[in-house]
Amino acid sequence: MNDDSSLSQQDLVSRNGAQDKAHIGSLLRSFPFRSDPWHLESPSAQETEERFAVATVAADIGIWDVDVQSGSLHWCPRCAKIFGEPLGPGGWQERLLERVHPGDRGGLETSIANALRPTGTGIFDAEYRILKSHDEQRWLSINGKVFFENVSGRRTAIRFLGTMLDRTTQKLAEQALVEAEKLAITGRLAVSIAHEIKNPIESVSNLLYLVRHEPAAEQRAEYLSLAGAELTRLDDIVTNTLRFYRNPVEAVTVDIGDLIAMVTALFRGRIDAQQVRVQTEIAPGIVASAPQGELRQVLANLVGNALDAMPAGGRLLIRARALNSKHPKRIRLTVADTGMGMTREVQTKVFDLFYTTKKVNGTGVGLWLSHEIVKKLGSQLRVKSAIGRGTVFRFCLSGAKDSSPARVGSANAA
């Protein structure tokens, strides 16, 4: 294909200059789809192929091409720019895995093996991190397709083609949103905790005043005993708060009943102020395997939203039980309220980033983040709601293999 016959390329160059022309020209000359069996001579086919090449440049998408039999890898200039330097000598898979973040190598290697498996579909879809110089990390999204041929009666992988997209900017933005939502949750809980702390402090202050002015020793002892009970209550509030903000990220065995009790305790101030009745239904021995911090955050978001929906009181139900007898190692968690409810339109958007119906205090991040966490745990956060009747959120977790859970919040206690 000659660059001089490219109208679409010239149009793009007129807008973006010589640098884009060189980039597109390089891409077209080394275009990975241009193998001999697929070389089409008709002008319409050439135009279609060239438009596709121009579109990949405009969308900042890299294209790569692996000859599975020879082990050679060819990619466009955009892929080379993403990696920053050529891959070292050796087979394409080994060279690629050397650049991948150690935490992602196993998953990527498995995805590649599944795509190349003769009995599989050949579809490849992966997201992983690569390491560049000076400890820089880049997040990449890779999609591809393996093409097979019948060789000596066996289905054999011949070619592996796909695209590469640098998602680092998006990932960093998502991380910033996650941190912002954590701060928002902290702010909302701080109001409830302040209310909880204020009550026992006032009680202790009043009791000490009575002690100072009470002549009878027996009555003073009773006042001091009550003050001691209030200080114990205050200690429990502080302990629960510290446990909540310890966030081990690895999957551990979590006692779901303990976790639910801790989350509801932190919202006790709002629960009492709004006169909300809390009903918990937790089957005996329910333990899950999940990151404590992330699971706490999901439950705190759901409980906080339920209380937002019941400013004038209502009933909050939190249920945890085995999914069914066929799946004893799957746990279903339910958080339901009898609040104002949501329309169907709101339900279709409720997990969208930045979507909120709260005019002042809403960030539109909480439910999106909860949905992403639950998805990472291998499940899906589902919602069912009706105006005037309330809302139900459900999701499932993997049951823990170890039936003796660690105390919630005890990890990294030092």
C-alpha angles and dihedrals in degrees: 000000000000120000091219091067093053111108094171091049092050091049090054093046091053088061102038106028139227096320093063090045091056091046094050093042091053091048093050094048093051097031105157095216091060099097120145098255090054099042106125120191102193114108093233092056091048092050092049092051093046093049089053090052092050090048092054090053092048091049092046091238122152123217125211134186128196124193096211096197097051095031093230120147124204124181140170125258091263092062090048090050092051092054091042096214138035119277115254124256121285137061117342095242095049092046092050095048091052089065096044121099109264091238091058102040097088094050094046092048090052092049092051092048091050092050093050094046109119092223094050135087095253092233114144124194122161142152120201146146128253127202120232131180120305091025092291114162127207126191114220132190113206128189126177151147131229117218119211134200133190106256116179090336095310129108103242132185109241107164137018116198132174154126135269126208126186106225097173096115092050092047093051090049090051091050090052090051091050091053091047091052091050088055090048091052089048090054094049093047091046089064091053093044092049089054091049093050094045094061099056091041090055090046093051091047092051093046093050089051089054091048091055092053101037114099097190113088094208092054091047089054090053091050091049090050090053090048089052090053090052091050089052089052090050090050090052091053092051092045093051091049093052091047091051094056096049101099116188106185098202121090111264136168107274128192101224094201091054091048094050092047091052094049094048090047090058090053093045093110093057092039092056095040092052093041093235117168112223119210119185124191109186121166115226117268096014107162128160137197108233143114104282097215096051094044090050089051092053093050092045090052093049095045091045092051091048090054090047088057093053107051091150097044136273141147127302116199122194115182133179124181143142110279095235142309092276092056105036091159094057119086126200119209120197129190113185134171138186093225133126096297131212135268120242090253092056091047091057091054103033094101094046117114113260093006112134139155092199106099098199113017101029121107099178089228106091101075092036089054092045090051091051093048093049090047089052088053089058099259142086129246108229130192133201121179145161129196111258094006106069144247136280126201121190137179138158134234136194113257116238120256089213109067094197104080126201116245109273111259094010096112115103090008094154 
